[in-house]
Amino acid sequence: MDKMEEQARVYGATIKTGEEVVSIEKIDNLFNVRTKTNLFLGRSVVLSTGSTYEKLNIPGESELLGASVHFCATCDGAFYRDREVIVIGGGNSALEEGIFLSGFTKKVKIVNRRATFKASQTYIDKLPELDNVETHYNKDAIALDIDPDGKFAGLRVKDSITGEEEVITADGVFIFVGLKPNNASFKGLVEMNERGFITTTGLAKTSINGIFAAGDNREGAIAQVAAATGEGVLASYGLREFLKN
């Protein structure tokens, strides 16, 4: 990231940090981007505010974040080599990361609140081939238990059919229940889908001429740094064409 920032500055970019955008409106031919402390003017705007991992919002989660609770298997999975982990979720991300973790952990316990997975069939078909993966269906995560030493003791779940509660034990937890786009400041400005992701066409164009979107706050984004970087390049081409005209 430091290299990318350095290169941007070399080519004339000005980078302002600590500025929270509160509103964007077009006055005459300029977009007025207002933050809590400043006003920035520009002929075009690129919205690239990313997204945030959805949390479970259950007891014990906030206390264990970054210790035994994680949102990225490729980032933190190595800490659990030859240990047991729980993966919460039933979509592509949950199964993909669960399969990845099965390559070096002792056991992967996938906990899904539904009766079936909503992931790609390719991932679903792969699970029976993995001896160290077990699945738990119809289980709602209700708490992350913490022992007297402040360490993770297990995931407390409730069966959505029987109502029975149980504790699933492991050394760590990976949560994959979706992403929330950081688009609150742009509501009513550009078109978004029902989940709040910005819809785009062509060269990252939004529903408003002169406003572009790139990265994980955009509909169809795949939540990978390489992809977001590429979308930034795409948006720059769209912006260039807009300014030419």
C-alpha positions as CSV (number, residue, x, y, z in Angstrom):
1,M,0.0,0.0,0.0
2,D,2.9,2.4,0.8
3,K,4.3,1.8,-2.7
4,M,0.9,2.5,-4.3
5,E,0.5,5.7,-2.3
6,E,4.0,6.8,-3.2
7,Q,3.4,6.2,-6.9
8,A,0.1,8.2,-6.7
9,R,1.9,11.1,-5.2
10,V,4.6,11.0,-7.9
11,Y,1.9,11.4,-10.5
12,G,0.4,14.4,-8.8
13,A,-2.3,13.0,-6.5
14,T,-3.1,14.8,-3.3
15,I,-4.1,12.4,-0.5
16,K,-6.2,13.7,2.4
17,T,-6.6,11.4,5.4
18,G,-9.0,11.7,8.4
19,E,-11.7,13.2,6.2
20,E,-15.2,11.7,6.6
21,V,-17.5,12.5,3.6
22,V,-21.0,13.6,4.8
23,S,-22.5,14.7,1.5
24,I,-22.0,15.0,-2.3
25,E,-24.0,17.3,-4.5
26,K,-23.5,18.8,-8.0
27,I,-23.7,22.6,-8.2
28,D,-23.3,24.0,-11.7
29,N,-20.6,21.8,-13.3
30,L,-18.8,20.8,-10.1
31,F,-19.3,18.1,-7.6
32,N,-19.2,19.5,-4.0
33,V,-17.8,16.9,-1.7
34,R,-18.4,18.0,1.8
35,T,-16.6,16.4,4.8
36,K,-17.0,17.3,8.5
37,T,-14.2,19.9,8.2
38,N,-13.7,20.8,4.5
39,L,-15.2,21.2,1.1
40,F,-13.6,19.7,-2.0
41,L,-14.7,20.6,-5.6
42,G,-14.2,18.4,-8.7
43,R,-15.6,17.7,-12.1
44,S,-15.9,14.0,-11.3
45,V,-16.0,11.7,-8.3
46,V,-14.9,8.0,-7.8
47,L,-16.6,6.3,-4.9
48,S,-14.3,3.6,-3.6
49,T,-15.2,3.2,0.1
50,G,-15.0,-0.6,0.2
51,S,-17.0,-2.8,2.5
52,T,-17.0,-4.2,6.0
53,Y,-17.3,-7.8,7.1
54,E,-20.8,-8.5,8.5
55,K,-20.6,-9.5,12.2
56,L,-22.8,-11.9,14.1
57,N,-23.5,-9.3,16.8
58,I,-23.7,-12.0,19.5
59,P,-22.2,-12.1,23.0
60,G,-18.4,-12.7,23.1
61,E,-17.8,-11.6,19.5
62,S,-16.3,-8.1,20.2
63,E,-14.2,-9.4,23.0
64,L,-12.6,-12.1,20.9
65,L,-12.1,-10.2,17.6
66,G,-8.6,-10.6,16.3
67,A,-7.8,-13.1,19.0
68,S,-9.9,-16.2,18.2
69,V,-12.4,-14.7,15.9
70,H,-11.4,-13.8,12.3
71,F,-12.8,-12.8,8.9
72,C,-10.0,-13.9,6.6
73,A,-8.7,-17.5,6.4
74,T,-5.8,-16.6,4.0
75,C,-4.7,-13.9,6.5
76,D,-5.0,-15.7,9.8
77,G,-5.5,-19.4,8.9
78,A,-1.8,-20.3,9.4
79,F,-2.2,-19.7,13.2
80,Y,-4.4,-22.8,13.3
81,R,-2.2,-25.4,11.6
82,D,-3.0,-28.8,13.1
83,R,-5.7,-27.3,15.3
84,E,-9.5,-27.2,15.0
85,V,-11.5,-24.3,13.6
86,I,-15.1,-23.4,13.1
87,V,-16.4,-21.7,9.9
88,I,-19.7,-19.9,10.2
89,G,-21.7,-19.3,7.0
90,G,-23.2,-21.2,4.1
91,G,-22.3,-19.2,1.0
92,N,-19.3,-19.4,-1.4
93,S,-16.9,-17.5,0.9
94,A,-17.6,-19.8,3.8
95,L,-17.1,-23.0,1.8
96,E,-14.2,-21.8,-0.2
97,E,-12.3,-20.7,2.9
98,G,-13.4,-23.8,4.8
99,I,-11.9,-26.0,2.0
100,F,-8.8,-23.9,2.1
101,L,-8.5,-24.3,5.9
102,S,-8.9,-28.1,5.6
103,G,-5.6,-28.3,3.9
104,F,-3.6,-27.7,7.0
105,T,-5.9,-27.7,10.1
106,K,-6.8,-30.8,12.1
107,K,-10.6,-30.3,11.7
108,V,-13.0,-27.8,10.1
109,K,-16.5,-27.5,11.5
110,I,-18.8,-25.6,9.2
111,V,-21.8,-24.2,10.9
112,N,-24.8,-23.2,8.7
113,R,-28.0,-21.6,9.9
114,R,-29.9,-23.1,7.0
115,A,-30.8,-26.7,6.0
116,T,-28.7,-26.5,2.9
117,F,-25.8,-24.5,1.6
118,K,-26.4,-21.6,-0.8
119,A,-22.9,-21.9,-2.3
120,S,-21.8,-23.1,-5.7
121,Q,-22.4,-26.8,-6.3
122,T,-18.7,-27.2,-7.0
123,Y,-17.9,-26.3,-3.4
124,I,-20.7,-28.4,-2.0
125,D,-19.6,-31.5,-4.0
126,K,-16.1,-31.0,-2.7
127,L,-17.0,-31.3,1.0
128,P,-17.6,-35.1,1.2
129,E,-14.1,-35.7,-0.2
130,L,-12.5,-34.0,2.8
131,D,-12.2,-36.3,5.8
132,N,-11.5,-33.5,8.3
133,V,-14.5,-31.4,7.4
134,E,-17.8,-31.8,9.3
135,T,-21.0,-29.8,8.7
136,H,-23.7,-28.6,11.1
137,Y,-27.0,-27.5,9.6
138,N,-29.9,-25.5,11.0
139,K,-27.6,-24.1,13.7
140,D,-28.0,-20.4,14.7
141,A,-24.9,-19.0,16.4
142,I,-26.1,-17.3,19.7
143,A,-22.9,-16.8,21.6
144,L,-19.1,-17.2,21.7
145,D,-18.3,-18.6,25.1
146,I,-15.3,-17.3,26.9
147,D,-13.4,-19.2,29.7
148,P,-12.3,-17.6,33.0
149,D,-8.9,-16.8,31.4
150,G,-10.6,-14.7,28.7
151,K,-10.0,-17.3,25.9
152,F,-12.4,-18.8,23.4
153,A,-14.2,-21.8,24.9
154,G,-16.7,-22.7,22.1
155,L,-19.5,-21.6,19.9
156,R,-22.9,-21.8,21.4
157,V,-25.6,-22.7,18.8
158,K,-29.4,-23.2,18.9
159,D,-31.0,-25.7,16.6
160,S,-33.6,-23.8,14.5
161,I,-35.9,-26.8,14.4
162,T,-35.7,-28.4,17.8
163,G,-34.7,-25.4,19.8
164,E,-32.0,-27.3,21.6
165,E,-28.7,-25.6,22.4
166,E,-25.2,-27.0,22.3
167,V,-21.6,-25.9,22.3
168,I,-19.3,-26.6,19.4
169,T,-15.7,-26.5,20.5
170,A,-12.6,-25.5,18.5
171,D,-9.5,-23.3,18.8
172,G,-10.7,-20.5,16.6
173,V,-13.7,-19.2,14.6
174,F,-13.9,-17.7,11.0
175,I,-17.0,-15.8,10.2
176,F,-18.2,-15.5,6.6
177,V,-21.8,-14.2,6.7
178,G,-21.5,-11.4,4.1
179,L,-20.2,-8.0,3.5
180,K,-21.8,-4.6,4.2
181,P,-20.9,-1.8,1.7
182,N,-19.6,1.5,3.2
183,N,-22.1,3.5,1.2
184,A,-24.2,5.2,3.9
185,S,-23.1,8.7,2.8
186,F,-24.2,8.1,-0.8
187,K,-27.8,7.0,-0.2
188,G,-30.1,8.8,-2.5
189,L,-27.1,10.0,-4.6
190,V,-26.6,7.1,-6.9
191,E,-28.5,3.9,-7.7
192,M,-27.9,0.9,-5.4
193,N,-29.2,-2.6,-5.2
194,E,-31.3,-3.9,-2.3
195,R,-28.2,-4.7,-0.3
196,G,-26.8,-1.2,-0.6
197,F,-24.1,-1.9,-3.2
198,I,-23.7,0.7,-6.0
199,T,-24.8,-0.5,-9.4
200,T,-22.4,0.3,-12.3
201,T,-22.3,-0.2,-16.1
202,G,-19.5,0.0,-18.6
203,L,-16.4,1.8,-17.3
204,A,-17.5,1.8,-13.7
205,K,-20.2,4.4,-14.4
206,T,-22.9,4.9,-11.8
207,S,-26.4,6.2,-12.4
208,I,-25.1,9.8,-12.2
209,N,-23.0,11.1,-15.0
210,G,-19.6,12.0,-13.7
211,I,-19.7,9.7,-10.7
212,F,-17.9,6.3,-10.8
213,A,-17.6,3.4,-8.4
214,A,-14.8,0.9,-7.9
215,G,-14.0,-1.8,-5.4
216,D,-15.9,-3.7,-2.8
217,N,-18.7,-1.1,-2.4
218,R,-19.8,-1.9,-6.0
219,E,-22.4,-4.5,-7.0
220,G,-20.6,-7.6,-8.3
221,A,-17.3,-7.0,-6.6
222,I,-15.4,-10.1,-5.5
223,A,-13.7,-8.7,-2.4
224,Q,-10.1,-9.2,-3.5
225,V,-7.4,-6.5,-3.5
226,A,-6.2,-7.4,-7.0
227,A,-9.8,-7.1,-8.3
228,A,-10.4,-3.8,-6.5
229,T,-7.1,-2.4,-7.9
230,G,-8.2,-3.4,-11.4
231,E,-11.5,-1.7,-11.0
232,G,-9.7,1.4,-9.9
233,V,-7.9,1.3,-13.3
234,L,-11.2,0.7,-15.1
235,A,-12.8,3.7,-13.3
236,S,-9.8,5.9,-14.3
237,Y,-10.5,5.1,-17.9
238,G,-14.2,6.0,-17.5
239,L,-13.2,9.2,-15.8
240,R,-10.8,10.1,-18.5
241,E,-13.5,9.6,-21.2
242,F,-15.9,11.7,-19.2
243,L,-13.5,14.6,-18.8
244,K,-12.6,14.5,-22.5
245,N,-16.2,15.1,-23.3
